[in-house]
C-alpha cells in the first residue's frame, strides 16, 4: 500500500489536479494507493470567513464558482453535470453554516478527484474520514488526541471491505470525536491524516506532496540559497516542523515513526526531484539539517532553531551562532540555548529574517574567502578601533566572502614609502590620519595598483584639479578610491548623493549640519540655565573634539571641508573661494591670543544669555548650516552661516554630535539623513564597509 498526500497548492486548479492524477496513476500501477488531499488553496480560510459573515451568500457563490470552474475544465458531458450536482449538494450543506464549516473544503476537493479517477477507468472509492478518524472531544473545531486503536481498526476495515479498489481517496484534516461530532486535526492536519492512514495499513511508502522540493535548510522565501535536505531523522524533522518549518505538520511524524514508515516529502510541480526522506536512520557524524523560525507577534520576537544530527559540539555551535549574529549586527535578546542537538536563539522580530540568513550562511553555505591585504596610516583612535574590530573577528567577514589581513598600522611619516615599496597590487591603503599633505601620495599609490580608503576629509578638501586627478588615477588603474566616512562618519550620505547624480534626478540643494564640534556646543548651551559658552568650549577643546585652536572650528573650516566633499560628490566642482562663510562669532573674537579669546567670551556671556532667551521666546533655535543651492540658470551658490530654524525643521531636533543632511532632488521628495557624526568605532566600521564593498 502506498499513501499519497497532496496539499492545497497541489490541488489549487484543474491544471494542478491533472498533475496529481498523473502521479496517482503512476503509483497505482505499482501498488494500491490511498490518496489523502487538502482543500484547494485558500478554501479553508474562505469557509471560516463564510462562517463569520452576517451575509455570506456572495462569499459562498465565489467559492462555489471556483470549484465549478475546476469541474468544467476536468469533465465533459454527463460526467460534468454529475460532478457539478455533487458539488452543489455539498454547498447546500455549507449554506446551513454548520459549526465546523471548515470541514467541507477537503470533502469538495476529494470528491472531484475521486470522480475524475473513476472517469479515467481507475477503480476508485471515496472514504469519509469523518467516519474513520476518531478523536477525543477537543476545544472548538479542533479535536483532542486521536484514538489510534479505534482509528486504525476503522481504516483497515474500510479498505479490506473493498478488495477490488485500486485507489482510495480520503479527505485529510477532518475527523469526528468520540461523541460523534465533526471535528478537525488542526491546520496542517492533512499530513497527520496521511500518516494515520499509512500507520493503519502498514504502508510501504508515505509520500507527502507539496510545492517545495522537500524539507529545506531554511525557508526559501527568506533564504534564496536554501537547498533540499536529502535525508533526515524523525526526531530532527519533528524539531524543525515544531519550530516553524511549514513543509511538514509536526504531529504527522509520530504515527509513521511508530510503525517505522519512511516519509518522503516531494514536489508536485517537479515530480522527478527526490525530495526529502524522513526515517529512523540518523547521521553518525556531525551534520546540520536546517534553521527554522517562529514569530511571536505579541512579544514582537522571533525564535530561531538550528537543528543537527550526530555528535555536534554545543560549545563550538553556540560560539558560531554568536559570531554569525554579531557579524550581521544582530544582538540576541537572550543567550543561545542548547537542547540536545537543537540550538535556540531569540531576536527582535524586525531582524528575524536577517538572523535566519546569517545563521544559514554560517552553517550551510560554503564560500571561499578572498583575502584583502590592508595597510593603515594613522594609529590614533580610529586606527586603533579598526584594529580592535579586526582582531575580534580575525578579520573574517563570511557574508562578504572576504578576509581583511591587517599587514601594518603606523603613524610614521615614511610609512607610505614603505607601502609603495612592499605592498602588492590590489592591496588597500587606509588613511586614518588628519594629515594635510598625505593626499599627495594618493596618485602614486593608485598608480601602483593599490586601492585607497580614507576617513581624512583634508585629503578631499583640496583644489578641484587635484581631487579630479586622484579620481582619474583610480579609474585608470582599476582601483577604488572610497571616502564615505569623511562626511557623516558611518552615515550613508555620500552614497545617497552620488547614486542620483547624472541619472535624471540631480541634486538641486543640499543643506547640512555636519560640524560635530559646533553641534555639540550649540545644542549644549542653554543660556542662564546651564554652563557658560566658554566653559562648554573649553571642555570640548580639552576632550579633543575641537582643533587645537577652537576658533578654527568656529570659523567654519570643518564645515567647509565637508561641504566641498558633498558638492563634488553631487558633480559640482566647488572650490573654497566659491563658498561664502559667515563665522559663528564676530570678527573681534578671531584676533589676539587664545587666552584673550576666552576672556572675551566670559565678558560677553550676558549677551549670549540674552540671545538664547530671545530665541526661546520666538520658539526657534540657531544652527550652523552649510548649504549648496542650484539656481535657475544651472549655477550653484554655496554658503555656511548660522540660521534660525523652527520646530518643523529636521535641524531643530539635533543634539550633541548628531549630523543631519537634507538632500533635495529635482524628481523626488527631500531625503533626510540623521545620525551620529562622531565616534572612532563608527568611523572604523564605515572604513571596513568601504574596504569590503
ABEGO torsion letter per residue (X at the ends): XBBBBBBAAAAABAAAAAAAAAAAAAAAAABBBBBBBBBBBGAAAAAAAAAABABAAAAAAAAAAAAAAAAAAABBEAAAAAAAAAAAAAAAAAAAGBABAAAAAAAAAAAAAAAAAAAAGBBBBBBBAAAABBBBBBBEABBBBBBAAAAAAAAAAAAAABAABABBBBBBGBBBBAAGBBBBAEBGAAAAAAAAAAAAAGBABBBBBBABBEBBABBAAABAABBBBABBBAAAAAAAAAAGBAABBAAAAAAAAAAGBBBBBBBAABAABAEBBBBABBBABBBBABBBBBBBAAAGBBBBBBBBBEBBBAAAAAAAAAAAAAAAGBBBABBBBBBEABBBBBBBAAAAAAAAAAAAAAAABBBBBBBBBBBBBEABAAAAAAAAAAAAAGGBBAAAGBBBBBABBBABAAAAAAAAAABBBGBBBBBABABAAAAAAAAAAAAAGBBBBBABAAAABBBAAAAAAAAAAAAAAGBBBBAAAABGEABBAAAAAAAABGAGBBBABBBBBABAAAAAAAAABAEAABBBAAAAAAAAAAAGABBABAAAAAAGAAAAAAAAAAAAAAGBBBBAAABBBBBABBAAAABEBAAAAAAAAAAAAAAAAAAAAAAAAAGBBBBBBBBBBBBAAGBBBBBBBBBBBBAABAAAABBEABBBBBBBBAABBBBBBBEBABEAAAAAAAAAAAAAX
